[in-house]
Amino acid sequence: MKLPELLLSRISLFFVAAALSVAAAPTTTAWSSPPSTANGSDKMRILVSQAVYLDTALASRVTRYAQDVWKGTGRSLMLDVFNGSSVAELKSLIYSYSQAGVTEVALVGDLPKPMCEDFSQGFIPRDVFQCDMYLMTYGTYNPVSGIDTGWTDVGRKWWGIAKTETVSTIDFEWGIGAPLGLPVEQFAIRYEGSITAPVTGSYQIAVYSDNGRSLQLKLPTNSSYSNCIDQWNDTYDILYSCTISLNQGDVVPFVLKYYEQTGGAYVHLQWKEPSATGFTTIPDASLSDIQATYYNNIWMQEDPAVMGTPAFADNHIFDGIAATKAWRTDLAKVRPAFVAVSRIDPSASSAYGSPSLILQKYFDKDHRYWSNAMGLGSRGVIAFGEGSVDNTDTRRIRDYLNNLFDPTAVLYRVGANSTSASYLSDLQDSTVGVSIYNGHGYERGLGITNGLEDFQLAGIPIQPLLLDLESCSALRTIKQDAAHPDGDSILPNFIGGAHLYADAGNGRSLVVKGASKTSGGDQREGYFYTALKDTVSVGYAFRAWAKNRLLDPNDPIDRDSVGVYSYFFPQMLIGDLFIVPRKIPDANAVIPDPAPTPDPSATIHIGSVLTPVELHKFHADLLGRRHE
C-alpha cells in the first residue's frame, strides 16, 4: 500500500479540525477526560518531518498516535507535514498556529532547532544552547519582519577579540565576575610579555588559576618557545609549575593563555626565586611589555566570521534572555496564546539504533498508554542531588505528588540515600509513576552521587511515565564546541533522550521535562506541578509554568541581569506532551478499548507546510484538493 493510500485509509477514522471549526468532542473515560476548566476550542498539532512522512512504518504509527490522542482527549487535533528547512519557517508556522488557538505542538522527527544565546556584561554572548522556548511565541511576533518582542534575533556581538590592553602584572582575582567588558563565564585571555631574572640560579615558574592555563617560555638557549605548563582543563586551586635555570639579566619571553569556564575566576603568574622558601607573584619590576588580549570565547577564536555574525544579522541565533522587568507591568506583552512545544526526535540518540526504529518503538510504547494498557504506578520519587528539600517550589512539587499518590508512598531521596544506584533502581520500579531529579548534571549525565552516564540506561525498561530532570543541560541535544561554535553539532546521545529512548520501547517513560541549559529551583519548577495537578496535559502545565514564571515578581529574570541563573526559558519538553499522569488501571487489568465510534463525517487534516505562506494547504496528491 502506498503512503498516501495508507494515510487516506485512516482519514475516516478520526477528526482533525480544519480552519477554526471544532467538531463535537467524543465522550471519554474518567481517567483521560479533560477537567471542566479545559477550553474545548483549544487545538493541538502534530507536525512531522518529511523523513517521517515518507517512512511508511513511521507514518502509520504517527497516524495511529494522532488517532489515540484525539480519542483520548476529545480535543481538536491536526496533523501536518513540515516541508520547510529553516528555523524562521518553523517559527512563523507555530506563530500562525497560536493565532488559530493552538496550545500544544508535538514536533516529530528532525525538525529545525532554534539556538539561543545568553548574555552577560555589555551584551556579550556567553553560551549557545538549543532553546525551543523561542517557538512559544509569547511575545508580539510579526512573521513578515521577523520582529518578536519576546525573543530577538540579535546575532552574536562579534565573537572573537573583545579588547586588548597593556598590563604591568598578572595577579588578578575577579571572584564570580570578569574583566570589564567580558562575559562572567567562558572567556579567555592571552598574555604576552617577558620575565627578567634578577639573580642567577634555579627558578620555578608557576601559574595559579581558575580555570585552564598554558605557559610557554622562550629560554635564552632556545630559538623557539617550549612548554612550561600545559594544563588546559577546568581544574582550579592547583599550583602548576616548571623549573628553569637563568643567569642574572636573562630575558625570557613568555605566552600565558588562560580561560575561565564557570564559577570563580582568577589568574596569577608566580615564581620561586633561587633560595626562596615559597612562591610569590612575579613583581612588576621583573615583568615588561605585557600585552593582554581578551576573548569572548574559551577557544581564543579571533575570526568573527568563524565564531558568528554581527549583531542583528539574520543568523537565527536568538537572544537567550527572554524578558525584562517591564514585562511584569505590561500584561499586554504577555499574550495568553503560549504554544507549548515538545520534540519526539531521537536523532541525537543514535546510540540506541536508527531514529526510525527508535521512533517506531516509542510510538508503540505510547500507544499502550492511550489504550489504557499502561498503569501509572502508585508512587512518586524525588531524588535530591542538591538544593533545598523544603522551599516554595519543592512544597508545590510535594503537593502534586501527594495529590496524585498516597502521600505515605512518595519517596524523598536525600543525601546518602540519593545515589546513582538508588536512582537506577527507582527507574526500574513499576510502582514509580513520576520521577524528579534535582541536582547537578550535564549533557551526557547526572551529577548524582557516584555519577550517572547516559550509556547506563541502555536497555533498562524505565517505568516512570513522567520524568523531570532539574539538571543543567539534561535535554541539550545540540553541543557548542570548537568545531561547531554555533552549536550545530548533534550529540551522539544525551541524558534526557536516554530516559525516553534507551528502553527499546519496553518501559513506560513517555515525556521528559528538563533543561537545555540550566535548571534547578531558580527555574520556578513548582508552577509546573501546581498546574499539572488540575490541567489537561503536560503541555498545558508547561504553558502555565512559562507564563507564571514570567509574571513572578520575585523571579530574578531581567535582560540586564548578570549570572547564569538570571537567564529565562532554558527548559524543554521531549516526548508526548498531550498526556497527563493520572491514576489509571494497572497494566495487567483487562480493559476494553474505551474509544467511541468516530464521527464518520469527520476527516483528518494531513497538511503540507511548504512555506509559512502556504501554511495549511493540503497535499494535492493526498487529498486531491487545496485547503480553503
C-alpha positions as CSV (number, residue, x, y, z in Angstrom):
1,M,0.0,0.0,0.0
2,K,1.4,3.4,-1.0
3,L,1.9,6.0,1.7
4,P,-1.0,8.3,0.6
5,E,-3.3,5.3,0.5
6,L,-2.1,4.3,3.9
7,L,-2.9,7.7,5.3
8,L,-6.1,8.0,3.4
9,S,-7.2,4.7,4.8
10,R,-7.2,6.2,8.2
11,I,-8.8,9.5,7.3
12,S,-12.3,8.3,8.0
13,L,-11.3,7.1,11.5
14,F,-11.0,10.4,13.3
15,F,-11.3,14.1,13.2
16,V,-9.0,17.0,12.9
17,A,-10.4,20.5,12.8
18,A,-9.9,22.4,9.6
19,A,-9.7,26.2,9.6
20,L,-11.1,27.2,13.0
21,S,-14.2,24.8,13.1
22,V,-14.5,22.5,16.1
23,A,-16.2,19.1,16.0
24,A,-18.2,17.7,18.9
25,A,-15.7,16.1,21.2
26,P,-16.2,12.3,21.7
27,T,-17.0,11.0,25.2
28,T,-14.1,9.7,27.1
29,T,-13.5,7.6,30.2
30,A,-12.9,9.3,33.5
31,W,-9.2,8.9,33.7
32,S,-8.5,10.7,30.4
33,S,-11.3,13.2,30.4
34,P,-10.2,16.9,30.3
35,P,-11.1,18.7,33.5
36,S,-14.1,21.0,33.3
37,T,-11.8,24.1,33.1
38,A,-10.4,22.9,29.8
39,N,-11.3,25.0,26.8
40,G,-13.0,22.8,24.2
41,S,-11.8,25.0,21.4
42,D,-8.2,24.6,22.2
43,K,-6.3,22.8,19.5
44,M,-3.3,20.6,19.3
45,R,-1.0,19.9,16.4
46,I,1.3,17.1,15.4
47,L,4.0,18.4,13.0
48,V,6.2,15.7,11.3
49,S,9.3,16.0,9.2
50,Q,9.4,14.9,5.6
51,A,11.5,11.9,6.6
52,V,8.8,10.7,8.9
53,Y,6.1,11.4,6.4
54,L,8.0,9.3,3.8
55,D,8.7,6.4,6.2
56,T,5.8,4.0,5.8
57,A,6.3,2.3,9.1
58,L,6.6,5.6,10.9
59,A,3.7,7.2,9.0
60,S,1.3,4.5,10.1
61,R,2.3,4.9,13.7
62,V,2.1,8.7,13.7
63,T,-1.4,8.4,12.2
64,R,-2.3,5.9,15.0
65,Y,-0.8,8.3,17.5
66,A,-3.0,11.1,16.2
67,Q,-6.0,8.9,16.5
68,D,-5.1,7.9,20.0
69,V,-4.7,11.5,21.1
70,W,-7.9,12.6,19.6
71,K,-9.9,9.8,21.0
72,G,-8.2,10.0,24.4
73,T,-8.6,13.8,24.9
74,G,-11.7,14.7,22.9
75,R,-9.8,17.9,21.8
76,S,-9.3,19.3,18.3
77,L,-6.2,17.9,16.5
78,M,-4.4,18.5,13.3
79,L,-1.6,16.5,11.7
80,D,0.8,18.5,9.4
81,V,3.9,17.7,7.4
82,F,6.7,20.3,7.5
83,N,8.4,20.8,4.2
84,G,10.4,23.8,5.2
85,S,14.1,23.9,6.1
86,S,14.7,26.8,8.4
87,V,14.1,27.9,12.0
88,A,12.4,31.0,10.6
89,E,9.9,29.0,8.7
90,L,9.2,26.8,11.7
91,K,8.8,29.9,13.9
92,S,6.4,31.5,11.5
93,L,4.4,28.3,11.3
94,I,4.0,27.9,15.0
95,Y,3.1,31.6,15.3
96,S,0.3,31.0,12.9
97,Y,-0.8,28.0,15.0
98,S,-1.0,30.2,18.0
99,Q,-3.2,32.7,16.2
100,A,-5.6,29.9,15.4
101,G,-5.9,28.9,19.1
102,V,-3.4,26.1,19.2
103,T,-1.9,25.4,22.6
104,E,0.4,22.4,22.1
105,V,2.5,21.2,19.3
106,A,4.4,17.9,19.1
107,L,7.3,18.1,16.7
108,V,8.0,14.6,15.3
109,G,11.3,13.9,13.6
110,D,14.5,16.0,13.0
111,L,12.9,19.4,12.5
112,P,14.9,22.7,12.6
113,K,16.3,23.5,16.1
114,P,16.5,27.1,17.2
115,M,19.6,28.2,19.0
116,C,19.6,30.7,21.8
117,E,22.4,32.6,23.4
118,D,22.5,34.3,26.7
119,F,24.4,37.5,27.5
120,S,26.4,38.9,30.3
121,Q,28.0,42.3,30.7
122,G,27.8,44.5,27.7
123,F,25.5,42.1,25.9
124,I,28.4,39.8,25.0
125,P,27.3,36.3,24.3
126,R,28.3,33.8,26.9
127,D,26.9,30.5,25.7
128,V,24.8,28.9,23.0
129,F,22.2,26.3,23.6
130,Q,19.1,24.7,22.0
131,C,16.0,26.6,23.1
132,D,12.6,25.5,21.8
133,M,11.1,28.2,24.1
134,Y,11.8,30.5,21.2
135,L,9.0,28.8,19.3
136,M,6.4,29.5,22.0
137,T,5.7,33.0,20.5
138,Y,4.5,34.6,23.7
139,G,5.6,38.0,22.6
140,T,4.2,40.0,19.7
141,Y,5.7,38.4,16.7
142,N,5.5,39.7,13.1
143,P,6.1,36.8,10.6
144,V,6.9,39.3,7.9
145,S,9.5,41.4,9.6
146,G,10.6,38.6,12.0
147,I,10.4,41.1,14.9
148,D,9.5,39.4,18.2
149,T,9.3,41.4,21.4
150,G,9.9,38.3,23.4
151,W,12.8,36.8,21.5
152,T,15.1,39.0,19.4
153,D,17.5,37.7,16.8
154,V,20.5,39.8,17.8
155,G,23.2,37.6,16.3
156,R,26.5,37.4,18.1
157,K,28.3,40.5,19.2
158,W,31.3,39.7,17.1
159,W,32.6,36.8,19.0
160,G,36.4,36.9,19.0
161,I,38.6,39.6,20.5
162,A,36.8,41.9,22.9
163,K,39.6,44.2,23.6
164,T,43.4,44.5,24.1
165,E,45.4,46.4,26.7
166,T,48.8,46.6,28.4
167,V,49.1,45.4,32.0
168,S,52.0,45.6,34.4
169,T,51.4,42.4,36.3
170,I,49.5,39.1,36.1
171,D,47.9,38.9,39.6
172,F,44.1,39.1,39.1
173,E,41.2,38.0,41.3
174,W,37.7,38.5,39.7
175,G,35.6,36.4,42.1
176,I,32.4,35.5,40.2
177,G,33.0,38.4,37.9
178,A,35.3,39.1,35.0
179,P,37.5,41.8,33.5
180,L,35.4,44.8,32.4
181,G,33.6,44.1,29.1
182,L,33.9,40.3,29.2
183,P,31.2,37.7,30.0
184,V,31.3,36.5,33.5
185,E,31.7,32.9,32.2
186,Q,33.6,31.4,29.3
187,F,36.1,34.0,28.4
188,A,39.8,33.7,27.7
189,I,42.9,35.9,28.0
190,R,46.3,35.7,26.2
191,Y,49.2,37.4,28.0
192,E,52.5,38.0,26.1
193,G,55.5,39.6,27.8
194,S,58.9,38.8,29.2
195,I,60.4,38.0,32.6
196,T,63.8,39.3,33.6
197,A,65.9,37.3,36.1
198,P,67.3,39.4,38.9
199,V,69.9,36.9,40.0
200,T,71.5,33.7,38.7
201,G,70.0,30.4,39.8
202,S,67.2,27.9,39.5
203,Y,63.7,29.3,39.2
204,Q,60.3,27.7,39.5
205,I,57.8,29.5,37.3
206,A,54.2,28.8,38.3
207,V,50.6,29.6,37.3
208,Y,47.7,29.5,39.8
209,S,44.4,29.9,38.1
210,D,40.7,29.0,37.8
211,N,40.4,27.5,35.2
212,G,42.7,26.4,32.3
213,R,46.2,27.6,31.8
214,S,49.1,27.1,29.3
215,L,52.5,28.7,29.7
216,Q,55.2,28.7,27.0
217,L,58.7,30.2,27.5
218,K,61.5,31.1,25.1
219,L,64.6,30.3,27.1
220,P,67.9,32.1,26.2
221,T,69.3,28.8,24.9
222,N,66.4,28.2,22.6
223,S,65.2,29.9,19.4
224,S,61.6,28.9,19.9
225,Y,59.0,28.6,22.6
226,S,58.7,25.4,24.7
227,N,56.0,24.2,27.1
228,C,56.5,25.0,30.7
229,I,52.9,24.3,31.8
230,D,50.2,22.6,29.7
231,Q,47.1,22.2,31.9
232,W,44.3,23.3,29.5
233,N,41.4,21.9,31.7
234,D,38.8,23.1,34.1
235,T,40.8,22.4,37.3
236,Y,41.3,25.2,39.9
237,D,43.1,25.8,43.2
238,I,46.1,23.9,42.0
239,L,49.6,25.5,41.5
240,Y,51.3,24.2,38.4
241,S,55.0,24.9,37.8
242,C,58.2,24.1,35.9
243,T,61.8,24.6,36.8
244,I,64.3,26.6,34.6
245,S,67.9,27.9,35.1
246,L,68.7,31.5,34.4
247,N,71.6,33.9,34.6
248,Q,71.2,37.4,36.1
249,G,69.8,39.7,33.4
250,D,68.4,36.9,31.2
251,V,65.2,38.0,29.5
252,V,62.6,35.2,28.9
253,P,59.7,35.9,26.6
254,F,56.5,34.1,27.6
255,V,53.0,33.4,26.3
256,L,50.4,32.7,29.1
257,K,47.0,31.5,27.9
258,Y,44.1,31.4,30.4
259,Y,40.4,30.6,30.2
260,E,37.5,30.8,32.6
261,Q,34.8,28.2,32.3
262,T,32.3,28.8,35.1
263,G,32.3,29.9,38.8
264,G,35.2,31.8,40.3
265,A,37.9,33.4,38.1
266,Y,41.5,34.3,38.9
267,V,44.9,34.0,37.4
268,H,48.4,34.6,39.0
269,L,51.8,34.3,37.4
270,Q,54.3,33.4,40.2
271,W,57.8,32.2,40.8
272,K,60.0,30.7,43.4
273,E,63.3,32.5,43.2
274,P,66.7,30.9,44.0
275,S,67.0,30.4,47.8
276,A,63.3,31.5,48.3
277,T,61.2,29.3,50.6
278,G,57.9,29.8,48.8
279,F,56.1,31.1,45.7
280,T,55.3,34.8,45.3
281,T,53.8,36.9,42.5
282,I,56.4,38.0,39.9
283,P,56.8,41.7,40.7
284,D,56.3,44.4,38.1
285,A,60.0,45.2,38.1
286,S,60.7,41.8,36.6
287,L,58.0,41.9,34.0
288,S,57.8,44.1,30.9
289,D,55.8,44.6,27.8
290,I,52.8,42.5,28.8
291,Q,50.1,42.7,26.2
292,A,46.7,41.3,27.2
293,T,44.2,40.1,24.6
294,Y,40.7,39.3,25.8
295,Y,38.4,36.9,24.1
296,N,34.6,36.4,24.3
297,N,35.1,32.6,24.0
298,I,37.3,30.0,25.6
299,W,38.9,28.9,22.4
300,M,40.6,32.2,21.7
301,Q,38.9,32.4,18.4
302,E,39.7,35.7,16.7
303,D,37.8,35.5,13.5
304,P,34.2,36.8,13.8
305,A,33.3,35.2,10.5
306,V,34.0,31.9,12.1
307,M,32.6,32.5,15.5
308,G,29.4,34.2,14.5
309,T,27.9,37.2,12.7
310,P,27.4,40.9,13.6
311,A,24.5,41.9,15.9
312,F,21.1,41.8,14.3
313,A,22.1,39.7,11.4
314,D,19.7,37.0,10.3
315,N,21.6,34.0,11.6
316,H,18.7,32.5,13.6
317,I,20.8,32.6,16.8
318,F,18.4,34.2,19.3
319,D,18.8,36.3,22.4
320,G,18.6,33.9,25.2
321,I,17.3,36.4,27.7
322,A,13.6,36.4,27.2
323,A,12.2,39.1,29.3
324,T,12.7,42.4,31.1
325,K,11.2,43.5,34.3
326,A,8.9,45.8,32.4
327,W,7.0,42.8,31.1
328,R,5.6,42.3,34.6
329,T,3.9,45.7,34.5
330,D,2.7,45.5,30.9
331,L,0.4,42.5,30.7
332,A,-0.4,43.3,27.1
333,K,3.0,42.0,26.3
334,V,2.3,38.7,27.9
335,R,-0.1,37.1,25.5
336,P,-2.1,34.2,26.7
337,A,-1.5,32.3,23.5
338,F,1.6,30.5,24.6
339,V,2.3,27.4,22.5
340,A,3.9,24.5,24.3
341,V,6.4,22.7,22.1
342,S,7.8,19.2,22.6
343,R,10.1,17.2,20.4
344,I,9.8,13.5,19.7
345,D,13.1,13.3,17.9
346,P,15.7,10.6,18.6
347,S,18.2,12.0,16.0
348,A,20.5,12.7,18.9
349,S,20.1,9.2,20.4
350,S,21.6,7.1,17.6
351,A,23.4,5.0,20.1
352,Y,20.2,3.1,20.6
353,G,19.5,2.4,16.9
354,S,18.3,4.2,13.9
355,P,16.0,7.1,14.5
356,S,13.2,5.4,12.5
357,L,13.4,2.2,14.6
358,I,13.6,4.2,17.9
359,L,10.5,6.2,16.9
360,Q,8.6,3.1,15.9
361,K,9.3,1.6,19.3
362,Y,8.5,4.8,21.1
363,F,5.1,5.1,19.4
364,D,4.3,1.5,20.1
365,K,5.0,2.3,23.8
366,D,2.9,5.4,23.7
367,H,0.0,3.5,22.1
368,R,-0.1,1.4,25.3
369,Y,-0.7,4.5,27.3
370,W,-3.6,5.7,25.1
371,S,-5.1,2.2,25.1
372,N,-5.3,2.2,28.9
373,A,-2.8,-0.7,28.9
374,M,-0.2,1.1,30.9
375,G,-0.5,1.7,34.6
376,L,0.8,4.9,36.2
377,G,2.2,3.2,39.3
378,S,1.4,4.1,42.9
379,R,4.1,6.5,44.0
380,G,6.5,9.3,43.0
381,V,10.1,9.8,43.7
382,I,12.2,13.0,44.2
383,A,16.0,12.5,44.2
384,F,17.9,15.4,45.5
385,G,21.5,15.8,44.4
386,E,21.5,19.4,45.7
387,G,19.0,22.1,46.6
388,S,16.5,22.6,49.4
389,V,14.0,19.9,50.2
390,D,11.7,22.5,51.7
391,N,11.2,25.7,49.7
392,T,8.3,27.1,47.8
393,D,8.9,25.1,44.7
394,T,9.6,21.8,46.5
395,R,6.4,22.2,48.5
396,R,4.4,22.7,45.3
397,I,6.0,19.5,43.8
398,R,5.3,17.6,47.0
399,D,1.7,18.8,46.9
400,Y,1.3,17.5,43.4
401,L,2.8,14.1,44.2
402,N,0.7,13.8,47.4
403,N,-2.4,14.6,45.4
404,L,-1.6,12.0,42.7
405,F,-0.4,9.3,45.0
406,D,-0.8,8.2,48.6
407,P,1.4,10.7,50.5
408,T,2.9,7.9,52.5
409,A,4.1,6.3,49.2
410,V,6.0,9.3,48.0
411,L,9.7,8.8,48.4
412,Y,12.2,11.6,49.0
413,R,15.8,10.6,48.5
414,V,18.3,13.0,50.1
415,G,22.0,12.8,51.0
416,A,23.3,9.3,51.3
417,N,20.0,7.8,50.1
418,S,20.3,9.7,46.8
419,T,22.8,7.8,44.7
420,S,23.1,6.6,41.1
421,A,22.3,3.1,42.4
422,S,19.1,4.2,44.1
423,Y,18.2,6.3,41.1
424,L,18.6,3.4,38.7
425,S,16.6,1.1,41.0
426,D,13.7,3.6,41.1
427,L,13.7,4.0,37.3
428,Q,13.1,0.2,37.0
429,D,10.4,0.1,39.8
430,S,7.0,-0.5,38.3
431,T,5.3,1.3,41.2
432,V,7.0,4.6,40.3
433,G,4.9,6.8,38.1
434,V,6.7,10.1,38.4
435,S,10.5,10.7,38.9
436,I,12.1,14.0,39.6
437,Y,15.8,14.6,39.9
438,N,17.1,17.9,41.4
439,G,20.8,18.3,41.1
440,H,23.9,18.9,39.1
441,G,24.2,17.5,35.6
442,Y,25.4,18.0,32.1
443,E,24.5,16.9,28.5
444,R,25.6,13.3,29.0
445,G,24.9,12.6,32.6
446,L,23.6,13.5,36.0
447,G,25.7,14.7,38.9
448,I,24.1,12.4,41.4
449,T,26.3,10.7,44.0
450,N,28.6,8.2,42.1
451,G,27.5,9.7,38.8
452,L,25.2,8.5,36.1
453,E,26.1,8.4,32.4
454,D,23.6,8.0,29.5
455,F,25.0,4.6,28.4
456,Q,24.0,3.2,31.8
457,L,20.3,3.5,30.8
458,A,20.7,1.4,27.6
459,G,18.1,-1.4,27.6
460,I,16.6,-0.5,31.0
461,P,12.8,-0.6,31.0
462,I,12.3,2.8,32.6
463,Q,9.0,2.9,34.4
464,P,8.1,6.5,35.3
465,L,5.6,7.9,32.9
466,L,6.8,11.5,33.6
467,L,10.5,12.3,34.3
468,D,11.8,15.7,35.3
469,L,15.5,16.4,35.1
470,E,16.0,19.6,37.0
471,S,19.6,19.5,36.0
472,C,21.9,21.6,33.8
473,S,21.8,20.7,30.1
474,A,19.8,17.4,30.5
475,L,17.9,18.0,27.3
476,R,20.7,19.7,25.4
477,T,20.8,17.8,22.1
478,I,23.0,20.4,20.5
479,K,26.5,20.9,21.7
480,Q,28.6,24.0,21.2
481,D,32.2,23.2,20.8
482,A,35.3,24.4,19.0
483,A,34.4,22.6,15.8
484,H,30.8,23.9,15.9
485,P,30.9,27.3,17.6
486,D,27.3,28.0,16.6
487,G,26.1,24.9,18.4
488,D,25.1,22.9,15.4
489,S,26.7,19.6,16.3
490,I,24.4,16.8,17.3
491,L,25.4,14.9,20.5
492,P,25.8,11.2,19.9
493,N,23.4,10.8,22.9
494,F,22.1,12.9,25.7
495,I,20.8,12.0,29.2
496,G,17.3,13.3,28.7
497,G,16.9,11.3,25.5
498,A,18.3,8.2,27.2
499,H,15.5,8.3,29.7
500,L,13.0,8.3,26.8
501,Y,14.5,6.2,24.0
502,A,17.0,3.8,25.6
503,D,14.5,1.2,26.7
504,A,13.8,-0.2,23.2
505,G,10.1,0.6,23.8
506,N,9.9,-1.8,26.8
507,G,9.3,0.8,29.5
508,R,6.7,3.4,30.3
509,S,8.6,6.7,30.0
510,L,6.7,9.0,27.7
511,V,7.7,12.6,28.5
512,V,10.7,14.3,30.0
513,K,10.9,17.8,31.2
514,G,14.3,19.3,31.7
515,A,16.8,21.9,30.7
516,S,18.7,22.7,27.6
517,K,21.0,24.9,29.6
518,T,20.5,25.2,33.4
519,S,17.8,24.3,35.8
520,G,17.0,23.9,39.5
521,G,14.9,25.9,41.9
522,D,15.7,29.1,40.1
523,Q,13.5,27.9,37.2
524,R,10.4,28.0,39.4
525,E,9.5,24.3,38.8
526,G,6.7,24.5,41.3
527,Y,4.5,26.4,38.9
528,F,4.6,23.4,36.5
529,Y,3.4,21.0,39.2
530,T,0.7,23.2,40.5
531,A,-0.8,23.5,37.0
532,L,-0.3,19.8,36.3
533,K,-2.4,18.8,39.2
534,D,-5.5,20.3,37.7
535,T,-4.9,20.7,34.0
536,V,-5.5,18.8,30.8
537,S,-1.9,17.8,29.7
538,V,1.8,18.2,30.3
539,G,1.8,20.8,27.6
540,Y,-0.8,22.9,29.3
541,A,1.2,22.7,32.6
542,F,4.3,23.8,30.7
543,R,2.5,26.8,29.3
544,A,1.3,27.7,32.8
545,W,4.8,27.4,34.2
546,A,6.2,29.7,31.5
547,K,3.6,32.4,32.0
548,N,3.5,32.3,35.8
549,R,7.3,32.5,36.0
550,L,7.3,35.5,33.7
551,L,4.9,37.3,35.9
552,D,6.5,36.2,39.2
553,P,7.6,39.5,40.9
554,N,10.2,37.5,42.9
555,D,11.9,35.9,40.0
556,P,15.3,37.5,39.2
557,I,14.9,37.4,35.4
558,D,15.9,40.6,33.7
559,R,17.6,41.4,30.4
560,D,20.3,43.4,32.3
561,S,20.9,40.8,35.0
562,V,24.3,39.0,35.2
563,G,24.7,35.4,36.2
564,V,23.8,32.1,34.9
565,Y,20.5,31.8,36.8
566,S,19.2,35.1,35.5
567,Y,18.5,33.7,32.1
568,F,15.0,32.7,31.4
569,F,13.5,29.8,29.5
570,P,16.2,27.2,29.1
571,Q,13.7,24.5,29.7
572,M,12.4,22.0,27.1
573,L,10.0,19.1,26.7
574,I,10.7,15.9,24.8
575,G,8.1,13.2,24.3
576,D,4.3,13.2,24.3
577,L,3.2,16.5,25.8
578,F,-0.5,15.6,25.3
579,I,-0.5,13.1,28.2
580,V,-1.2,13.8,31.8
581,P,-0.2,11.5,34.6
582,R,-3.4,10.3,36.2
583,K,-4.4,7.3,38.3
584,I,-5.4,4.7,35.7
585,P,-5.9,0.9,35.9
586,D,-2.9,-1.4,36.3
587,A,-1.2,-2.7,33.2
588,N,-2.3,-6.2,34.0
589,A,-6.0,-5.3,34.0
590,V,-8.2,-6.4,31.1
591,I,-9.7,-3.2,29.8
592,P,-11.8,-2.9,26.6
593,D,-11.0,-0.1,24.2
594,P,-12.9,2.9,25.6
595,A,-12.8,4.9,22.4
596,P,-16.1,5.8,20.9
597,T,-17.0,5.3,17.3
598,P,-15.6,8.4,15.5
599,D,-17.9,10.7,13.6
600,P,-18.0,9.2,10.0
601,S,-18.3,12.7,8.6
602,A,-15.1,13.9,10.2
603,T,-11.8,14.0,8.4
604,I,-8.2,14.1,9.4
605,H,-6.2,17.0,8.0
606,I,-2.9,16.0,6.6
607,G,-1.3,19.3,5.8
608,S,1.8,20.0,3.8
609,V,3.6,23.1,5.2
610,L,5.7,24.1,2.2
611,T,6.4,27.6,3.4
612,P,4.8,29.8,6.0
613,V,2.8,31.5,3.2
614,E,1.4,28.1,2.1
615,L,0.5,27.1,5.6
616,H,-2.4,24.6,5.9
617,K,-2.6,23.7,2.3
618,F,-3.3,20.1,1.6
619,H,-1.1,17.8,-0.5
620,A,-2.6,17.7,-4.0
621,D,-1.6,14.1,-4.4
622,L,-3.0,13.2,-1.0
623,L,-6.4,14.8,-0.8
624,G,-6.9,16.0,-4.4
625,R,-7.8,19.5,-3.3
626,R,-6.4,22.5,-1.6
627,H,-7.3,23.7,1.9
628,E,-9.8,26.5,1.7
